[in-house]
Amino acid sequence: YYLARRGARVTLFERGAVGAQASGVNFGGLRTNGRAEPELPLSLRAFSQWRKIETLVGESCETEITGHIE
């Protein structure tokens, strides 16, 4: 995404249809609770990006940010 925004030609390789594998069917969570400490900076960065995904790409990407209880 960021490379393409900077004008680079980007190719996404997918096993099947684009968006049908890991690039679009991810059950990952945007959580910080229970993460290993080395993962926290990446998790916080991802969370900040997902909060503004609609502004970034023009679509909601069906993202719903809610609370997390363990």
Backbone atoms as SQL, in Angstrom:
CREATE TABLE atoms (id INTEGER PRIMARY KEY, chain TEXT, resi INTEGER, resn TEXT, atom TEXT, x REAL, y REAL, z REAL);
INSERT INTO atoms VALUES
  (1, 'A', 1, 'TYR', 'N', 0.825, -1.189, 0.000),
  (2, 'A', 1, 'TYR', 'CA', 0.000, 0.000, 0.000),
  (3, 'A', 1, 'TYR', 'C', 0.870, 1.253, 0.000),
  (4, 'A', 2, 'TYR', 'N', 1.793, 1.304, 0.946),
  (5, 'A', 2, 'TYR', 'CA', 2.620, 2.506, 1.045),
  (6, 'A', 2, 'TYR', 'C', 3.595, 2.631, -0.125),
  (7, 'A', 3, 'LEU', 'N', 4.101, 1.507, -0.620),
  (8, 'A', 3, 'LEU', 'CA', 4.966, 1.563, -1.804),
  (9, 'A', 3, 'LEU', 'C', 4.184, 2.074, -3.011),
  (10, 'A', 4, 'ALA', 'N', 2.972, 1.586, -3.190),
  (11, 'A', 4, 'ALA', 'CA', 2.141, 2.034, -4.317),
  (12, 'A', 4, 'ALA', 'C', 1.810, 3.521, -4.193),
  (13, 'A', 5, 'ARG', 'N', 1.548, 3.980, -2.997),
  (14, 'A', 5, 'ARG', 'CA', 1.272, 5.411, -2.800),
  (15, 'A', 5, 'ARG', 'C', 2.458, 6.277, -3.200),
  (16, 'A', 6, 'ARG', 'N', 3.665, 5.711, -3.054),
  (17, 'A', 6, 'ARG', 'CA', 4.876, 6.455, -3.419),
  (18, 'A', 6, 'ARG', 'C', 5.237, 6.294, -4.890),
  (19, 'A', 7, 'GLY', 'N', 4.379, 5.602, -5.646),
  (20, 'A', 7, 'GLY', 'CA', 4.595, 5.480, -7.076),
  (21, 'A', 7, 'GLY', 'C', 5.286, 4.211, -7.521),
  (22, 'A', 8, 'ALA', 'N', 5.609, 3.322, -6.591),
  (23, 'A', 8, 'ALA', 'CA', 6.245, 2.059, -6.975),
  (24, 'A', 8, 'ALA', 'C', 5.223, 1.131, -7.605),
  (25, 'A', 9, 'ARG', 'N', 5.675, 0.328, -8.560),
  (26, 'A', 9, 'ARG', 'CA', 4.806, -0.696, -9.130),
  (27, 'A', 9, 'ARG', 'C', 4.816, -1.891, -8.189),
  (28, 'A', 10, 'VAL', 'N', 3.654, -2.312, -7.764),
  (29, 'A', 10, 'VAL', 'CA', 3.531, -3.371, -6.769),
  (30, 'A', 10, 'VAL', 'C', 2.700, -4.507, -7.355),
  (31, 'A', 11, 'THR', 'N', 3.139, -5.724, -7.106),
  (32, 'A', 11, 'THR', 'CA', 2.400, -6.904, -7.540),
  (33, 'A', 11, 'THR', 'C', 2.083, -7.747, -6.320),
  (34, 'A', 12, 'LEU', 'N', 0.842, -8.123, -6.174),
  (35, 'A', 12, 'LEU', 'CA', 0.412, -8.994, -5.076),
  (36, 'A', 12, 'LEU', 'C', 0.215, -10.389, -5.639),
  (37, 'A', 13, 'PHE', 'N', 0.948, -11.345, -5.098),
  (38, 'A', 13, 'PHE', 'CA', 0.799, -12.733, -5.509),
  (39, 'A', 13, 'PHE', 'C', -0.087, -13.423, -4.498),
  (40, 'A', 14, 'GLU', 'N', -1.094, -14.110, -4.984),
  (41, 'A', 14, 'GLU', 'CA', -2.044, -14.799, -4.126),
  (42, 'A', 14, 'GLU', 'C', -2.211, -16.207, -4.671),
  (43, 'A', 15, 'ARG', 'N', -2.437, -17.144, -3.790),
  (44, 'A', 15, 'ARG', 'CA', -2.605, -18.530, -4.221),
  (45, 'A', 15, 'ARG', 'C', -3.829, -18.692, -5.133),
  (46, 'A', 16, 'GLY', 'N', -4.917, -18.045, -4.776),
  (47, 'A', 16, 'GLY', 'CA', -6.143, -18.102, -5.571),
  (48, 'A', 16, 'GLY', 'C', -6.511, -16.692, -5.995),
  (49, 'A', 17, 'ALA', 'N', -7.757, -16.340, -5.797),
  (50, 'A', 17, 'ALA', 'CA', -8.217, -14.992, -6.129),
  (51, 'A', 17, 'ALA', 'C', -7.677, -13.993, -5.107),
  (52, 'A', 18, 'VAL', 'N', -7.347, -12.786, -5.570),
  (53, 'A', 18, 'VAL', 'CA', -6.854, -11.750, -4.667),
  (54, 'A', 18, 'VAL', 'C', -7.913, -11.466, -3.606),
  (55, 'A', 19, 'GLY', 'N', -7.495, -11.416, -2.371),
  (56, 'A', 19, 'GLY', 'CA', -8.407, -11.174, -1.260),
  (57, 'A', 19, 'GLY', 'C', -9.037, -12.430, -0.703),
  (58, 'A', 20, 'ALA', 'N', -8.747, -13.583, -1.316),
  (59, 'A', 20, 'ALA', 'CA', -9.374, -14.826, -0.872),
  (60, 'A', 20, 'ALA', 'C', -8.491, -15.630, 0.079),
  (61, 'A', 21, 'GLN', 'N', -7.259, -15.236, 0.234),
  (62, 'A', 21, 'GLN', 'CA', -6.353, -15.966, 1.116),
  (63, 'A', 21, 'GLN', 'C', -5.901, -15.014, 2.225),
  (64, 'A', 22, 'ALA', 'N', -4.648, -15.043, 2.583),
  (65, 'A', 22, 'ALA', 'CA', -4.142, -14.268, 3.718),
  (66, 'A', 22, 'ALA', 'C', -4.300, -12.763, 3.528),
  (67, 'A', 23, 'SER', 'N', -4.319, -12.271, 2.306),
  (68, 'A', 23, 'SER', 'CA', -4.435, -10.829, 2.105),
  (69, 'A', 23, 'SER', 'C', -5.830, -10.306, 2.408),
  (70, 'A', 24, 'GLY', 'N', -6.822, -11.167, 2.464),
  (71, 'A', 24, 'GLY', 'CA', -8.167, -10.664, 2.686),
  (72, 'A', 24, 'GLY', 'C', -9.017, -11.441, 3.655),
  (73, 'A', 25, 'VAL', 'N', -8.566, -12.595, 4.086),
  (74, 'A', 25, 'VAL', 'CA', -9.370, -13.421, 4.982),
  (75, 'A', 25, 'VAL', 'C', -8.550, -13.689, 6.238),
  (76, 'A', 26, 'ASN', 'N', -8.366, -12.669, 7.014),
  (77, 'A', 26, 'ASN', 'CA', -7.507, -12.751, 8.179),
  (78, 'A', 26, 'ASN', 'C', -8.361, -12.601, 9.429),
  (79, 'A', 27, 'PHE', 'N', -8.246, -13.552, 10.316),
  (80, 'A', 27, 'PHE', 'CA', -8.998, -13.483, 11.569),
  (81, 'A', 27, 'PHE', 'C', -8.150, -12.917, 12.697),
  (82, 'A', 28, 'GLY', 'N', -7.092, -12.200, 12.354),
  (83, 'A', 28, 'GLY', 'CA', -6.217, -11.600, 13.356),
  (84, 'A', 28, 'GLY', 'C', -6.938, -10.518, 14.136),
  (85, 'A', 29, 'GLY', 'N', -6.508, -10.316, 15.332),
  (86, 'A', 29, 'GLY', 'CA', -7.103, -9.289, 16.167),
  (87, 'A', 29, 'GLY', 'C', -6.217, -8.059, 16.254),
  (88, 'A', 30, 'LEU', 'N', -6.835, -6.937, 16.502),
  (89, 'A', 30, 'LEU', 'CA', -6.112, -5.681, 16.700),
  (90, 'A', 30, 'LEU', 'C', -5.970, -5.429, 18.192),
  (91, 'A', 31, 'ARG', 'N', -5.469, -6.388, 18.882),
  (92, 'A', 31, 'ARG', 'CA', -5.409, -6.300, 20.338),
  (93, 'A', 31, 'ARG', 'C', -3.997, -5.997, 20.815),
  (94, 'A', 32, 'THR', 'N', -3.929, -5.448, 22.012),
  (95, 'A', 32, 'THR', 'CA', -2.640, -5.293, 22.685),
  (96, 'A', 32, 'THR', 'C', -2.606, -6.170, 23.933),
  (97, 'A', 33, 'ASN', 'N', -3.767, -6.476, 24.494),
  (98, 'A', 33, 'ASN', 'CA', -3.814, -7.345, 25.685),
  (99, 'A', 33, 'ASN', 'C', -3.266, -8.719, 25.348),
  (100, 'A', 34, 'GLY', 'N', -2.420, -9.239, 26.191),
  (101, 'A', 34, 'GLY', 'CA', -1.917, -10.591, 26.014),
  (102, 'A', 34, 'GLY', 'C', -0.847, -10.740, 24.949),
  (103, 'A', 35, 'ARG', 'N', -0.419, -9.665, 24.343),
  (104, 'A', 35, 'ARG', 'CA', 0.642, -9.742, 23.332),
  (105, 'A', 35, 'ARG', 'C', 1.996, -9.875, 24.021),
  (106, 'A', 36, 'ALA', 'N', 2.909, -10.529, 23.342),
  (107, 'A', 36, 'ALA', 'CA', 4.286, -10.563, 23.818),
  (108, 'A', 36, 'ALA', 'C', 4.840, -9.143, 23.719),
  (109, 'A', 37, 'GLU', 'N', 5.654, -8.768, 24.685),
  (110, 'A', 37, 'GLU', 'CA', 6.166, -7.395, 24.733),
  (111, 'A', 37, 'GLU', 'C', 6.832, -6.943, 23.427),
  (112, 'A', 38, 'PRO', 'N', 7.629, -7.778, 22.764),
  (113, 'A', 38, 'PRO', 'CA', 8.243, -7.325, 21.508),
  (114, 'A', 38, 'PRO', 'C', 7.230, -7.036, 20.397),
  (115, 'A', 39, 'GLU', 'N', 6.011, -7.579, 20.504),
  (116, 'A', 39, 'GLU', 'CA', 4.986, -7.360, 19.488),
  (117, 'A', 39, 'GLU', 'C', 4.220, -6.045, 19.687),
  (118, 'A', 40, 'LEU', 'N', 4.314, -5.459, 20.865),
  (119, 'A', 40, 'LEU', 'CA', 3.491, -4.281, 21.173),
  (120, 'A', 40, 'LEU', 'C', 3.692, -3.102, 20.224),
  (121, 'A', 41, 'PRO', 'N', 4.909, -2.699, 19.888),
  (122, 'A', 41, 'PRO', 'CA', 5.048, -1.557, 18.972),
  (123, 'A', 41, 'PRO', 'C', 4.365, -1.792, 17.624),
  (124, 'A', 42, 'LEU', 'N', 4.502, -3.003, 17.087),
  (125, 'A', 42, 'LEU', 'CA', 3.853, -3.316, 15.808),
  (126, 'A', 42, 'LEU', 'C', 2.340, -3.331, 15.958),
  (127, 'A', 43, 'SER', 'N', 1.847, -3.894, 17.055),
  (128, 'A', 43, 'SER', 'CA', 0.416, -3.945, 17.302),
  (129, 'A', 43, 'SER', 'C', -0.173, -2.538, 17.432),
  (130, 'A', 44, 'LEU', 'N', 0.521, -1.665, 18.153),
  (131, 'A', 44, 'LEU', 'CA', 0.046, -0.287, 18.316),
  (132, 'A', 44, 'LEU', 'C', 0.059, 0.464, 16.981),
  (133, 'A', 45, 'ARG', 'N', 1.069, 0.241, 16.177),
  (134, 'A', 45, 'ARG', 'CA', 1.147, 0.871, 14.850),
  (135, 'A', 45, 'ARG', 'C', 0.006, 0.373, 13.962),
  (136, 'A', 46, 'ALA', 'N', -0.229, -0.933, 13.973),
  (137, 'A', 46, 'ALA', 'CA', -1.321, -1.505, 13.181),
  (138, 'A', 46, 'ALA', 'C', -2.659, -0.930, 13.627),
  (139, 'A', 47, 'PHE', 'N', -2.848, -0.846, 14.935),
  (140, 'A', 47, 'PHE', 'CA', -4.106, -0.312, 15.463),
  (141, 'A', 47, 'PHE', 'C', -4.330, 1.119, 14.981),
  (142, 'A', 48, 'SER', 'N', -3.286, 1.942, 14.998),
  (143, 'A', 48, 'SER', 'CA', -3.444, 3.331, 14.551),
  (144, 'A', 48, 'SER', 'C', -3.777, 3.401, 13.069),
  (145, 'A', 49, 'GLN', 'N', -3.221, 2.484, 12.269),
  (146, 'A', 49, 'GLN', 'CA', -3.521, 2.458, 10.838),
  (147, 'A', 49, 'GLN', 'C', -4.948, 2.006, 10.578),
  (148, 'A', 50, 'TRP', 'N', -5.390, 0.969, 11.288),
  (149, 'A', 50, 'TRP', 'CA', -6.748, 0.460, 11.096),
  (150, 'A', 50, 'TRP', 'C', -7.806, 1.468, 11.545),
  (151, 'A', 51, 'ARG', 'N', -7.495, 2.289, 12.536),
  (152, 'A', 51, 'ARG', 'CA', -8.459, 3.307, 12.978),
  (153, 'A', 51, 'ARG', 'C', -8.765, 4.306, 11.869),
  (154, 'A', 52, 'LYS', 'N', -7.838, 4.500, 10.945),
  (155, 'A', 52, 'LYS', 'CA', -8.055, 5.457, 9.857),
  (156, 'A', 52, 'LYS', 'C', -8.095, 4.789, 8.485),
  (157, 'A', 53, 'ILE', 'N', -8.438, 3.486, 8.447),
  (158, 'A', 53, 'ILE', 'CA', -8.411, 2.741, 7.192),
  (159, 'A', 53, 'ILE', 'C', -9.334, 3.339, 6.133),
  (160, 'A', 54, 'GLU', 'N', -10.507, 3.796, 6.544),
  (161, 'A', 54, 'GLU', 'CA', -11.443, 4.346, 5.553),
  (162, 'A', 54, 'GLU', 'C', -10.874, 5.607, 4.909),
  (163, 'A', 55, 'THR', 'N', -10.198, 6.427, 5.678),
  (164, 'A', 55, 'THR', 'CA', -9.548, 7.622, 5.134),
  (165, 'A', 55, 'THR', 'C', -8.397, 7.225, 4.218),
  (166, 'A', 56, 'LEU', 'N', -7.653, 6.206, 4.590),
  (167, 'A', 56, 'LEU', 'CA', -6.496, 5.778, 3.802),
  (168, 'A', 56, 'LEU', 'C', -6.881, 5.170, 2.457),
  (169, 'A', 57, 'VAL', 'N', -7.852, 4.261, 2.461),
  (170, 'A', 57, 'VAL', 'CA', -8.158, 3.511, 1.237),
  (171, 'A', 57, 'VAL', 'C', -9.538, 3.787, 0.649),
  (172, 'A', 58, 'GLY', 'N', -10.357, 4.568, 1.344),
  (173, 'A', 58, 'GLY', 'CA', -11.676, 4.895, 0.814),
  (174, 'A', 58, 'GLY', 'C', -12.731, 3.833, 1.055),
  (175, 'A', 59, 'GLU', 'N', -12.423, 2.832, 1.850),
  (176, 'A', 59, 'GLU', 'CA', -13.358, 1.757, 2.185),
  (177, 'A', 59, 'GLU', 'C', -13.227, 1.435, 3.671),
  (178, 'A', 60, 'SER', 'N', -14.300, 0.951, 4.263),
  (179, 'A', 60, 'SER', 'CA', -14.252, 0.585, 5.687),
  (180, 'A', 60, 'SER', 'C', -13.509, -0.728, 5.911),
  (181, 'A', 61, 'CYS', 'N', -13.393, -1.541, 4.869),
  (182, 'A', 61, 'CYS', 'CA', -12.758, -2.868, 4.959),
  (183, 'A', 61, 'CYS', 'C', -13.463, -3.736, 5.996),
  (184, 'A', 62, 'GLU', 'N', -14.708, -3.411, 6.287),
  (185, 'A', 62, 'GLU', 'CA', -15.526, -4.149, 7.251),
  (186, 'A', 62, 'GLU', 'C', -14.836, -4.280, 8.605),
  (187, 'A', 63, 'THR', 'N', -14.099, -3.249, 8.981),
  (188, 'A', 63, 'THR', 'CA', -13.389, -3.239, 10.256),
  (189, 'A', 63, 'THR', 'C', -14.279, -2.650, 11.339),
  (190, 'A', 64, 'GLU', 'N', -14.383, -3.353, 12.439),
  (191, 'A', 64, 'GLU', 'CA', -15.149, -2.865, 13.583),
  (192, 'A', 64, 'GLU', 'C', -14.250, -2.926, 14.799),
  (193, 'A', 65, 'ILE', 'N', -13.906, -1.759, 15.329),
  (194, 'A', 65, 'ILE', 'CA', -13.043, -1.713, 16.497),
  (195, 'A', 65, 'ILE', 'C', -13.908, -1.649, 17.740),
  (196, 'A', 66, 'THR', 'N', -13.790, -2.681, 18.573),
  (197, 'A', 66, 'THR', 'CA', -14.577, -2.778, 19.799),
  (198, 'A', 66, 'THR', 'C', -13.633, -3.048, 20.960),
  (199, 'A', 67, 'GLY', 'N', -14.176, -3.275, 22.109),
  (200, 'A', 67, 'GLY', 'CA', -13.369, -3.580, 23.287),
  (201, 'A', 67, 'GLY', 'C', -12.866, -5.009, 23.268),
  (202, 'A', 68, 'HIS', 'N', -12.083, -5.326, 24.286),
  (203, 'A', 68, 'HIS', 'CA', -11.499, -6.672, 24.394),
  (204, 'A', 68, 'HIS', 'C', -11.482, -7.068, 25.859),
  (205, 'A', 69, 'ILE', 'N', -12.098, -8.174, 26.166),
  (206, 'A', 69, 'ILE', 'CA', -12.131, -8.676, 27.551),
  (207, 'A', 69, 'ILE', 'C', -11.551, -10.079, 27.551),
  (208, 'A', 70, 'GLU', 'N', -10.636, -10.332, 28.492),
  (209, 'A', 70, 'GLU', 'CA', -10.093, -11.694, 28.616),
  (210, 'A', 70, 'GLU', 'C', -10.597, -12.327, 29.868);
